[in-house]
Each structure stands twice: as structure tokens, then as C-alpha cells.
């Protein structure tokens, strides 16, 4: 399903979805949307009428709105893009301040191919670290491989380093090792081997080394 949506339309659909996820029986009130999106009730009403004309929501005057089946699909796709960007910002880049708001601003500019490449690089996650589910609706999944961190790998298994979680990593230790994206990593009983050289790292650093197995 491909529908061109403005950034504003995406934000409205996503917020209606979030209310639905909290309580599937709820009709989203116009006043609640206005408060959540920090806009006037008149602006909300105007946007809801526009979305209803495109058959993305069902708008019930003086009561509120609900997503249509098409609106539900599109809202889930928008939400998935946001959550993937959040994971990139928080888990990989270590940006925790305003990550959710930044991701909401960026997601509109992520095209389908870029979303797929990001999704693949992150290992097609099923949820965020705080437990928010990532929808599989119309999700492109190919080349799926096992992704994990170096600490959780089974002894004797190996994979390719594809990411470093900078939020908690010991950058001094990692720079001393000369660790690189694309290096081959093997889990040993006492630590890891990177491109054949064995290292003994602390647990926190091991957790920050993300590995894709099955390449």
C-alpha cells in the first residue's frame, strides 16, 4: 500500500493509533488529540475531515475518530519508522535526550528503501528496549539473520560485527582493540576473538558489540 501523506497527516494517524493501542475500544476525542499534538481543536477538526475524506479515519462529529483498516495499516508503518530511528539514536548512537521527538521529526523523511536498510542493519527488531512492539504489517523482511551482542553469543559461535552501541561502550578499550564494523568475531570461553586475536573484555563492553550471525 503506497499513499502519499504529509508530515502532519502522519502525525495524526500515528497519535490515533497510539490511543487505540492503549484502549482498542476507545473513540479518540478531538480535544484529546488537540492536547496531545499541541494544536487547536479547530485545526484537529479540519485535519480529521481531510483524513476522513481519504478514508483513513472514521470521524464521528462531536464524539471523535477511529482508524479505518487502511488508516490502521498506514499508521503502523509510520510508527515503525519512528521506532527504528529511535533504536538507531538511543541504542547505537547513544543519543537519549529527546530521542523520541527527534525520531518523530525524522521518520517522515525515511523512504521505503532506507527504512529496509535500517531495519536490516538493526536485525529486524520486534520491539524497543522499553517494550514497545514494532509492527510487522507490510514489513519487508529478507536476509534475516540472528543478531545478538558479543556477551550473549554461545561459546564457539562466530559472526560479523555490524554495530557498536555507543551509549554505554568503553570507547577507550574499543579503540585500543581497533575494533571495526565488518570484523569477524568468535565467542570464546574467556572472551572473544576478533579477526583471530583473542581479547578479554568486561561485560559492559561485550554487551556493546553487536554481531550478526549466519552471514
N, C-alpha and C positions, 0 to 999 in steps of 0.2 A: 504494500500500500504506500503510495507516494502522494503526499498532499503538501503544497507549499503553505507554510504558516509563518506569520510574523512572530517576532520575539514575544510580543505582548500576548498573542493568541496562545503560544506555547505555555507561557507562564500561567495563564488562566486554566488551561486544560490540566496542567500539572497540579495546580492547587486543588481543583475539584477532585482529581484522583486521590490526592493525599487525604482529603476529608473522607472520601469513600473508603480508603484503606483503614482509617480509624474506626469507621462505623458504616458498613455496607448498606444499612437501611436508611441512612441519613440523606435528606434532600439539602443541598448546600444553600444556605441562606445568602442572599445578596449582601446583607450587612456584614456577615462574617467574612465574605470574600473581600469586601472593601477594606475591612480592618486588617486582614492578613496581607493584602497586597499594597496597603497604604495608599489607596486611591479613593476617590469619592464614590458614593453609591450610584450616582448618575453615570459615571464612567463605567462602572461594573455592568449596569443595566444595558448600556449601549453595546458593550463587548459581548454580553451574553446573547443579545438579539442577533448579533453578527454570527456568532458561533452556532446559534440555533438555525440560522438561515443556511448554513453549510452542513447542517445535520450532524454536528459534532456534539451537541448537547441538547437536552430537552429542557426548555425553560418554562417554568410554571409561574405565571405572574403572581406576585405577592406571596409566593412560597419559596421559590428557589430553583435550583438546577440539578440535573444529573447528566452524566455522560451517556451518549449513545454508544452502541457497540463499536462504531468507527472511532468515536472520540476516545473511547477506552484504550483502543489499540495505539492511537497516536500519543496519548498522554503517557502510556507506559514506555514508549520509545523515547520520548523526550526525557522522562525521568531516568531511564537507563543511561543516557548520555551524561546527564548530570552526575550520577553516582560513579561512573567510570572516571570522570575528570576529578571528582573528589578523591578517589583512591589514588590517582596519579599525584595529586597535590599533597595529600597527607601521608600516605604510606611510602611513596617513592621519593618525592621531593622534600618531605619534611615540613611542609607549609601547613600549620594548624590554625593560624589566625585567619578568620573569615573564609575558611576553605569552602564552606557550603555556599556562601554568597558568591564567591568568585566562580565556583563551578556553575552556578545558575546563570551567571553572566556569559560564560564561555560556551556553554553547551549549544547555543543556537548556531554557533559558527563551526561546529564539528560536522562535516559531511559524512555520508554513509561509509565511504571507503576509509576515511580517517578513523571513524568510530570502530570499524572492524579491526584495523591495525592496532589501535589502542587496546581494544578488548582482547585481542590475541596476545599482545605483549604482557598484559596483566594476568593471562591464564584463564580467561573467561570466568571471572569470579561470580559466585552465586549470591554473595551478599557483602556488605561493607563490614568493617571491623566492629561497628556498633550494632550490627544485626539487621540492617535494612536490606530487604530482599531486592535482588536485581532481576528484572523480568526477562523471560526468555521469549516473549511474544515477538514474532518476526525477527528473531535474532539469528544472525549468520554465524554459524559455528563450523569451522573446518580446521584441520590440522590441530585438533585438540590433543594436548599433551599434559602429562602430570606436572604440576608446578608446586613447588614447596620451598622451604628455606633450608639452608645447609644443616642446621641443627636437627631438624625432623627427618632428614633422609636416613634410610636404613643403611647400616654398615655394609660396605661392599658395593653399593649402588653408585651410579655416576650420572652426571648431566651437564648442561651448559649454563653458565651464569648469564642471566638475561636482565637482571636489575639489582640495584642496591637500595635498600631502604635507608635514606639519609637521615630520617628523623631521629633515630637512636643509635646510629652506627658510630664506631670509633674510627673517625676519619684518619687519625694518625696511624693506627695499626693497619688499616686497609691500604694506605698509601705506601707504607713500608713494604707490604707484601707485593705491591704493584698489581693489585687485582684489576682485571679488565672485563668488560662485558664481552661475552663470547668465549671466555676461557673454559676449559674443561675442568670440572670439579668432581672429585671422588670422595665419598664419605669413608673415613677410616675409624677404627676403634677409639683412637685418641684425638681425632680432629678431622682434618680434611687434606686432600692433595689437590693442588691447583697446577695444572699442566705438568704433573709428575712430581712436584715439590711438595713435601708434607709440612703442614703448619698446625700448631696447637693454639686455638683461639678461644677467647672467653665466650660464654653462652650468648651474651647480648650481641656480640659481633656476628656470631654464627647465624642468629635469627635475622640479621640484616642482609644476608647474602641470599638472593632469590635465584632458584635453579629450576630450569625446565628439563624434565626427564623424558626420554623417548625420542629425541631428535636423531 
